[in-house]
Structures are given as structure tokens and as C-alpha cells.
Amino acid sequence: MAGRSALVPPVCGDMKAVVKQAVSRGISMNTTKAYAILFMLGVMAGPAGAAFAAEATADSSVDVNLTPQEIAEKEARKACKVDICKALRTKDASGDIACHVIKSWRKEQLVKLVGKLKVTWPYDGAHCSTDLSIKRDDLARAMMEPKVEIEFQKHTVTCTIVSEKKGVTEFKFDLTPKVTFENGKATKAHANWGKVEAPTLIKSAMWTATAADNTVNLLSGTIVDEVNDFVSRRCDEVKDQWAAQH
């Protein structure tokens, strides 16, 4: 599927296992830290695996009073979530889904998230966006066919991070996720990281991290869990909205 946001969050426990696995495979700890941060931004921004994580970080955020911008972002993600859930649950295969997904994080939210991975967040806030494009037919097939591999469209996630010393830094990365479904449940996934555009130091770490995942697919289990959680629990949260459109 194209463009996600996002897509980390209830999967920090899984990420600890990913870090250990990465180290056991000889990937340096510095690279693993960059890899964990990249993963969290990628999944939360636009769904590594399938744009199913558009609102995946809602209950992992620090409890705060939302700003008008944050409220607007949340409502936009909810509309996208309802559209995706309608296609998944009603098997409506007509047309495409298109959403512009935006997610901002405050420093305290990111510190809390990466702190669970024993990783230090060295910046202030972050902001990610992506244009999500998904074929409803792909979602319907994922739910109805006994076994099917869905290759979603490539999407580009654009993020900015802020630090007092270096100001605003922008980076971009591409994803072309593949997810295997069996009887309506995700069983295997591959993020398929693509081009990375970033300042030299960030790009080097991100390229190494994404290349490592493309080779050994460390994130498959985490993506599978995120997709299945979205299809079940998170779609139940907005059932009244998507059912009313059916």
C-alpha cells in the first residue's frame, strides 16, 4: 500500500527482541539504534507492512492536551482508518483509498517510546507524513482468499526532526510492503525498504539499517502483529462509523 504512516507502538516488547536478534547476527549496536528509531518513525508514519498502522500509535502516546494541529492530524487519520476498515470488514473491492497521513510527536513522547528499547532519543520533536494509496480489491482479497500475498504500492515517508544544535533535519524513505494473508490473518510480511534521502550521517545509518532488514527480515513478526491488531481491535474501535457507510 502506498504512502504510512506510519507506522511503533504496542510493539516495543517485540522491538527488544529485534535488537537482540540484530546483535546476534553481527549488526552493530549503533546501527541497531538507528534501525529501531527508523522503524518506529516508519511504522508510526505510514505503516510498514500495510498502511494498517495509520492510527497505531494512539494509545502509546504520552497523555497530553492536544494542540489544534494534533487534533486535526488525529481526525484525518481516523477518517483514513474508517475507510480502510470498511474495505477490510465489508469486502468492498471497488475503487482505491487515498489518504494524506500526518503524524507529529513531541519530544517527551519519543523519549518514552525509545526509552523502552534502551535507546536515547537525541532530538526534540518529529513530524512525518505520507500519501497513502491502497486498492480496495487488495484488502478484500486479503480477507477472503485462503492464502494470498499482497504487494502494496510504493509509498514515500517524509520526516523532519528538530534539535537545538542542528535545527530542522529532513529525511525521506521508500517502502513497498508485502504481506502474506491466510484466512484473513497476516502470517508473513516484508517492509521492502527502498531509497533513502537524508544528510550523510543519518543516511549512512538508515541505509545500513534498512539494508539489514531487507536481507534478514527482522521486522516480519512485528509487522504481522501490527496488521492483525489493526484488522481486529482497531477496526472494532470505529465499527459504528464504517458500518454506517455500508
N, C-alpha and C positions, 0 to 999 in steps of 0.2 A: 504494500500500500504505500501511497505516497505520503509525502510530507509530514512526522512526530514527534509530534510531540511528544513526546515525549516522550519517553517515555519512563527516581527509583524509589522506591518506597516501600511497599511492605516487604521488600525482598532483601533487606540489609543482612539478615542472617545468611542467606544464600551467597551474598557477595563475600562474606568472610570465608566461606568455603572456596569461592572462586579465587580469592587472593592466595589461600594456602595451596590450591591446585596449581596456580600460576608459578609460585615459587618452586614447587616440587618439579615443575617442568623446566626449570632453569631460567625463568623470566626474572629479571632483576626487580628488587623491591621498589626502586624508583619508578620503573616502568609500570609496575603493578599499581602504584598510587595514581599515576596519570590515567591508567586504564580504568580504575574504579571511578575516578572523577568524570572521565569521558562517558563511561557507561551511565552514570547517574544523570548527567545532563542529557544524554541522548535519549534514554528511555523516558525521562520526565518531559522532555521537549516534544517528542513525537514518537513514538512507540517503537522501540527496537523490537521488531518482531511482527508488528502489525498495527497499525495506529490504534490498537485497543487500549493503550495506556493514556489516552488523551486527558483523563482526569485521575490518573493513577496515583498522583501524589497528594491528593486532597487530604487524606487522613494521616499523612506523615509530616505535615507542616506543623511548625510551632503555632500554638494558639495565639493569634494576634488579631487586632482590629484591622480589618481590611481597608485599604485605601480605595478611592473610587476607581483607580486603574485596575487594582487587583480584583475588585468586584466585577468590572466589565470583562476582564480576562476569564474569570470563572464562569460567568454566564455564557460566554462564547464557547467555552469548552463543553459546557453542559449541553448546548444545542447540538454540537457535533456528536457528543456521546449518545444523545437520544436518537439521532439519525442512524448511527452505526448499530445501536441496539435494536432498532426497528428492523433493519435488514437482517440481523442475526436471528432474531426471535420469530419474525413473521415469514422469513424466507422470501422476502420481496426482492426479486432479482432484476428489477427494471431500473435502468439509469445508473449514474455514478454519484458518489458522495464527494463533495468538495468542501473543505473547511480551512480557514486560516487559523491555526492554533498558536496561541501566545501564552507563555508562562514566565512569570518573574519570581525570583526568590530573594528574600532578604538574607543578609549575612548570617543572622542567628539561625535561620532555617537550614542553611547549608552547613554551618558548623555542627549542628545537631546531627544531620544526616551522615556526613562523612566521619564524624567522631565515632560513630558506631563501628566503622571499619578501621579504627585506629589510624586514620589519615587526617592530616591537618589541612583545613581549607585556608589557602594563603591570600584570598581576595576578599572583596566586600560582596556586593550583591551580584546577581547574574540574571540574564534575560535571554530567553530562547524563543524562536518562532519557526514555523514551517507551514508550507501549504500541503494539506493532506488531500490526496485524491485516491478513492477506493472504488472499485467496481462492486456494485451490489451483488452481481452474479457470483463474484468470488466468495463473498461472505455466505451467500445461500448455499453454494457448493460445499463450503467448509462445514456447514451444519448438516447437510443432507447426505452427502456421499459417504459410503463405508470407509474409504480411505482416499485422501487426495492431498497433493502438495500444491499449495498456493504460493506463487511468486508475486508479491505485491510490487507496485510501481516504485521506481526510484524516487526518493524524496531527499531534499536538502534541508538540513537543520542549520540555522544561523544563530549563533550565540554571542553575547557580549558579556565580559566580566570586567569588574572595576576594582582598581586598587589605588590607594593613596599615592604610591610612588610612581606607578606607570600609567595612571589614568584608565581610559577605556581600551580594552583589547577585544577585537572581534575575531571569531573563527567560524569556519563552516565545515560540515562534513556530510557525505552522502551515505544513504542506506538503501539497500534493495532487499528487503527481508523475504525469507522463505519460511513458511510454516507448514508442517505436515499435520493434518487432522485425521482422526479416526473416530467415526461415530459421534461427531460433534465436539470432540475434545482435541486440543492441541497435544501432540505427542513428541514433536521434534521441531527445532527452529534454528535458523541461522541468520544472524544480523546482516551479513554480507556488506561490510563497511567498504566504502569507495573512496573517492577523492577527499583529501583534507586540505583546507586552505587556512593558514594561520601563521603568525610570526614564527621565526625559525625555531626557537627553543620549544614553544608549545607544539609546533607541528612535528618536530622530531619525536617527542614523547608520545603524541597522539598517533602518529603513523606506526610507531613500534607496537603500541598497544592494540590498535585495530588490526594490524597485520598478524599479531599473535592470536587474536580471536578468530580471524578468518582461517587460520591454519588449524587450530586445535578446538575451536568452537566451545570455549569455556562457558559462554553465556546461555547455551541452549536451554538448560533446565530452568534458569531464571526467567527467560522469555516465555517458556511454556507455562510456568506458574502464573505469570502476569496475564497472559492471554486468557487462560481458563478462569482466573478470578474476575476478569472483566466480563466475560461472556455470562457468567453466573451471577455472582453477588452484585457487581456494579451495574449490570443491566437491570437487576431487580430493584435497585435504588431509584431508577427512573421509569419503572414499569407503567405507571399511570400516564406519563407523557407519551411514550411510544405506542402504548396500547390505544390511546385516544386518537392517534393518527392512522390507525389500521382500518 
